[in-house]
């Protein structure tokens, strides 16, 4: 059993839980995820690690309440227990001193990009953060990211915080500045986490500039050990498994059309469950 140490409602859609999980916390690295089961009747829920504290033995999960199971998880309170937590899973993000890194997060993906940005900064890189959401009240971890980024550019669909538009608009502006300058250079890496359409648009933009782009995928998962095959994706013409081969992949090699179709495979069943429970 894993006790919930703290709970914060970051906004009406997104919840933050700090949970006792000393084994996971002792081994966690940026970019990895866990799978949890709330109770004996619960399904397996994969969630990326937003933070961890090896000394306190805790992990931090930040998630959006979109389906039956994540809504149930969000209904738990401080002091409640979670039955099982498996992890850390997946390959950590490759963190090296490479120069300048753009870390881009959209929606709840901002929580997932935070530890990655922090570790790139610790490694001695110049880190530029770009974060976006539908509106100001849905923009999360802005202060935390300002603490680990050399510059941070928030943007919202409705213009209620930062500029009005999408993260790709900021990215395009920054790359255009470099393109028209003789004193600056393109980033050495773009790292992005967020909705599939956002990551696809970022990869399409950076491809034209030949900028290495890594995205973190969250395909449909069941066992998260590579056995069920539900998280399979096509990257560079080859079949890979998001849980054991990822979650980070070359954004320029991903078949985003296939990924989108697979993510939509269970929408009808998910809606039925959410509407009947």
Protein Blocks (a to p, Z undefined) as FASTA:
>chain_A
ZZdfbdcdfblmbccdddddfklmmmgcehiacdddfblmbccdddddfbdcfknopacd
ddddfbfmlmmmmmpcehiacfbdcddedjddddddebjacdddehjllmmmmmmmmmmm
mnopacddddddfblklpghklmmmmmpfbdcdddfklpgcjeddfklmmmmmmmmmmmp
ckbccdfbdcddddfklmmmmmmmmmmnopacddddddddfklnopnommgcceehiacd
fklmmmbdcfklpcfklmmmmmmmmmmmmmmmmmmZZ
